[in-house]
């Protein structure tokens, strides 16, 4: 978020809080339940995998804190981490498509990545997720001005 340099620290904190609340409200409207997630998986399979990936179950789980998703091809099950809830739709779609592709190709070799080439936001979604991981490793950022005399980016 860009903040005008003329804002006081109090105004900055208020503005950031307001914008984060708005963003959270928008994202919470887009959260899918397990049934909608399964419908989304079927649609993604049709759109990008010629309908070849047909999971038996697709659901959110709360026990995946080091990965975004997983699948068990023998069972036809896909699980997505609850940490994805509230992220942009294209990111959730990418992770879901990634797991759908694993139903067809088990590893991360060239055949696997060729399946994901059809999804136009693969690189953007991967970058978003890499940013989330990197941001989680950062210490809390100071709220004082950075001394550049203009706008600065908040994280």
N, C-alpha and C positions, 0 to 999 in steps of 0.2 A: 504494500500500500504506500503510495506517495503522500507525504505530509508537507504542506507549505512551511517554509522556514519561519514565517512570521507567527506561527501558532505557539502559544505558551505550552509548557509541559502539561498543565492541567487540561487545556483544550485538546492537546494531542491525545492524552489518555482517554478523554471522553469520546473523541472522534473514533479512535481505534476500537473502543468498546462498542460503540454504535454500529460500526461497519462489521465487526465480527459477529454481533448479534444478528444482523441482517443476513450475513452469509450463512450462519448456522440455520436460520429459519428457512432459507431457500434450499439448503442441502437436505434438511430433515424432511421436506416435502417429497424428495426424490428417493427416499430409502425404500427398497423393495423387501417384501416378505419372502418366505421360502417359495410360495406358489408363484409369485411374480418372477422370482429368480429363475425358476424352472422354465417358465414361459419365455423369459429373455434368452435362456440357453438354447431353447428350441429355435427361436428366431435367429440367433447368431449362427447356429449350425446351418440353417437354411441359407442365410445370406452369404456366409464366407466359407463354408465347408461342404457345400452341396447337400446338406442334410445328412451327411454320413456319420456325424457324432451324435449318438442318441443316449444320453445318460438316463439311468433309471431313477436316480435321486440327485437333487441339487439343493444344497442348504447352507445356511450361515452356521458357523461354529465359533465358540469363544475360546477354544483351546489351541489356537494357532497364533502364537505371538512372534514367531521368527520367519514365517512364510505367509504369503498373501492367499495362497490357495493350494489345494491338493486334490488328487483324484486317485481312485483305485479302479483301473480299467477292468479287472476281473469281476468287480461288483457293479461297474457302471455308475459309480458314485463320485460326485464332485462336492467339495467343501470349500467355502470361501471364508476367510477370516472376517470376523465382525469389525476389525479395524478398517475395512474398506467401506463400511456403511457411512454414508455422508460424503464420500469422495465423489468427484465428478463422474457422471454416467459413463463417459468414454473410458475412464480408468477401470471401473467395475467391469465394463464390457470386455476390455482387453484381458483382464485376469480370467474372466469366465471363458473367453475364447481360447486363452492359453491352456486352460484345463481341458476344454473340449478337444483341443488338438492332441493332448496327451491320451485321449481315448483312442486315437488313431495311430499315433506314433509315440512310443514310450519315452525316448530320450530327448536331448536338446541338440540333435544333429541337424544337418542341412535339410533333411526332409521335414523335420518339425518346423524349422523357421520358415521354410517355403510356404507352409500352410498359413502362417500368420502374415505373410506379405500382402495378402488380400485386404487385411484390415488397415484402413488408411491412417489410423491414429496409434499404431503400435509404438513407434519411436517416441511420440509425445507422451503416451501413457507410461512407458518405461522411464522416461525422464522425470515425470511427476513422482512416480514411486521412489526413484533414486533420491529425489529431493526430500521426500518425506523421511526416508531413512537417514539422510545426511542431517536434516534439521533436528532429528531426535538425538543426535550425538552432540549438538551444539549446547554450550552453556547458555543460560538466560542472557538475552541481549540487553545492554543498558538502554535506558530511555533518554539519556542526555543527547544533545545534538552531536553530530559526528564531526563538526568543525569544517565541513566542506562549504558552508555558506549557501545552502539551497535546500533542495529537497533530498530526502534520503529514503531508502526503502526500509520498511519495517518487515519483520518476519514473524 
